[in-house]
Amino acid sequence: MIAGHVFHRFTSAAPPIADRGDGLYIFDANGRRFVDACGGAAVSCLGHGHPEVIEAIARQSERLAYAHTGFFTTDAAEELASIMVEQSPGSLDRVWFTGSGSEAIEAALKLARQYHLERDDPGRCRLIARRQSYHGNTLGALAAGGSIWRRTPYEPLLIDVAVIEPCFEYHFAEAWESAEIYALRAAQALEEEIQSLGPETVMAFIAETVVGATSGAVPPAGEYLKHIREICDRHGVLLILDEVMCGSGRTGTFLSCEQDGVVPDIVTLGKGLGAGYQPIGAVMCTSEVYDAVAQGSGALKHGQTYNGHPVGCAAGFVVQQVIRREGLLGRIVAAGERLQQLLFERFGDHPNVGDIRGRGLLVALELVADRQGKEPFDPALVMHQRAKADAFERGLLIYPGGGTVDGRIGDHILLAPPYNVTDDELEMIVDLLVQTMDSILPS
């Protein structure tokens, strides 16, 4: 029963009650089944109702539900940090746990600033980000993001962050450019912005390894991230990679940047880290960043009540154990290839599907009015919302986005099924999506 006191995301009507979950499915209070093809927001990476994770949560809750990190650490936090470091490239060997991805971004930005302070370089306070990025909804994270419609209402409250053009090959590469030539040109925008601000003022550059919700599963072109890494190194700028959505195994490696041959100074995680069973996020940093603090003031000037929450860490640890034991990273690669194959078979020549892209099990379709000219639909048509509503009525949950191109125009649909999704389930997802596309698209 809905009493009517919850402040829902949309005030026009109360959403249906989600009653229970089982694997790929969510059931509402009336028993209606929904195929969760997006994991909410790429969160439910092991599906719903996984018995091992549930057992671990109950066991940790019974043993110790909470301990403040100002007094204690816990086995749960230590074990999860160890398994994360084991799977990460380079010298990413310290972990700061948070309650969400947005909180992880806040902590990462503070850590970047403090790193320079510890090195007696207080002039470095400027942050560079990219347009068409999303790093979270707290004020610091929102300021770092380049999503226009999310930022606009709160613009007067946000810190000043410099932004450069995104690396978005489908829309911004010239017809004659190879992926690598475009990657070089896109990376050059960072070099130019650093020079414009003054290299001695820039503390960090932040970017999503694979752009998630704002533009829809956009991987970096060519060796873009390697070029970015070189530019940051040359100017003493920290590289922060946001893998809240694309990390924790979502693209086939624990950190997606491993596939690009790049090790950031700081990386943020969330969403799939706890698979939705508990709220948890994390910041990982290199030994160099950690040592600057450890050998300087000796404390990160930051903290929140639920840092290192024992139950969240216990859930995250078992999630990683399941992924390892069941070989799900390999499954993600195979299932991602199969999903894109199915989408190309059904939509590869569709006049209103301009691009099918992604990495691993983070995949998107971009909807267009004209495929040849890559012309977006009129924003007034809100095609992404029409797709969401139609799919919902068919019992399919998808993650749509608008403003795909520049924050104002463009529509996409994001798919992020669980890591253990079967081929039959992928076919069912695509079949249902075909029905939605047939219903809403003009061609």
Secondary structure by P-SEA (a helix, b strand, c coil): ccccccccccccccccccccccccccccccccccccccccccccccccccaaaaaaaaaaaaacccccccccccaaaaaaaaaaaaaccccccbbbbcccaaaaaaaaaaaaaaaaaaaccccccbbbbbccccccccaaaaaacccccccccccccccbbbbcccccccccccccccaaaaaaaaaaaaaaaaaaaccccccbbbbbccccccccccccccaaaaaaaaaaaaacbbbbbbcccccccccccccccccccccccbbbbccccccccccccbbbbcaaaaaaaaaccccccccccccccaaaaaaaaaaaaaaaaaaaaaaaaaaaaaaaaaaaaccccccccccccccccbbbbbbbcccccccccccccaaaaaaaaaaaaacbbbbbbcccccccbbbbbbbbccccccaaaaaaaaaaaaaaaaccccc
